Amino acid sequence: MAPPRDEVTEQWIAELTALSELYRSAETEGPAEAVSHAGWHTGARLWPGSANGRLLAYNDSGVEAECVFREGERTLFNIMSTGYGSDTTERGFAVWSSRPGALGAIDPGVTRLEVADADGAVVQANIVAHTFSVDVDLGPAPQTVDEVFAPWEPPELTVRVYGEGDALRYEGPLLVQ
């Protein structure tokens, strides 16, 4: 049984639904990085322009959300009423969501983020506002609630975070326990 919804959550869902629809409509015209609605703003997205993918959104009030696009289905929302609460000061970034890919927040001074696999192949992150997305293979995407919470061993990926003047701020594992 689903938990009861309150009026505030219903309002966020309505606003995020409208934001998602505006974003998807803008995508048909080209890059849609600067879409806003009712205090909500779009952040980085995995797989822009495709029917599937994930988009980060944030509200002026501090609420943050992940919008999950699935072809032929309505958009799902993972809403964090007090934000994801991830501290970015030590590493310059924080992962909010993973599998597939990784999405999260970056410090204001971060200018570039890249992820390298064990063979040295490098993938550049997409940075929008204070968020990032990077399409890297972290293993199979969970398909059920049980799979979401099941233990899994992510591949060893190295993240490099750059700041002003392209100075390396951090190099280390993308995901930490």
KAKA-V458723 format. One record per pair of residues at least 24 apart in sequence whose C-alpha atoms are under 7 Angstrom apart, sorted by the first residue. I is the first residue (numbers start at 1). J is the second residue. D is the distance in Angstrom with one decimal. If there is no record, write none. Layout:
# KAKA-V458723
i;j;d
I;J;D
I;J;D
This chain:
# KAKA-V458723
i;j;d
33;128;6.8
43;128;5.1
43;129;6.1
43;131;5.6
44;126;6.3
44;127;6.0
44;128;5.0
44;131;5.6
44;132;5.1
44;133;5.4
45;133;5.8
46;133;5.9
46;134;6.9
46;135;6.5
91;170;5.8
92;161;6.7
99;138;5.7
99;139;6.7
99;140;6.8
99;141;5.1
100;137;6.7
100;138;6.2
100;140;6.9
100;141;5.2
101;134;5.8
101;135;4.5
101;136;4.8
101;137;6.1
101;138;6.2
102;133;5.7
102;134;5.4
102;135;6.7
103;132;5.6
103;133;4.4
103;134;6.6
104;131;5.5
104;132;5.4
104;133;6.7
105;130;5.6
105;131;4.3
105;132;6.0
106;130;5.3
106;131;5.6
106;132;6.9
109;163;5.6
109;164;6.7
110;161;6.8
110;162;5.7
110;163;4.5
111;162;5.8
111;163;5.0
111;164;6.6
112;161;6.0
112;162;5.1
112;163;6.8
113;160;5.7
113;161;4.6
113;162;6.2
114;159;5.7
114;160;5.3
114;161;6.7
115;157;6.5
115;158;5.5
115;159;4.4
115;160;6.3
116;157;5.7
116;158;5.1
116;159;6.4
117;156;6.7
117;157;4.8
117;158;6.4
118;156;6.4
118;157;6.5
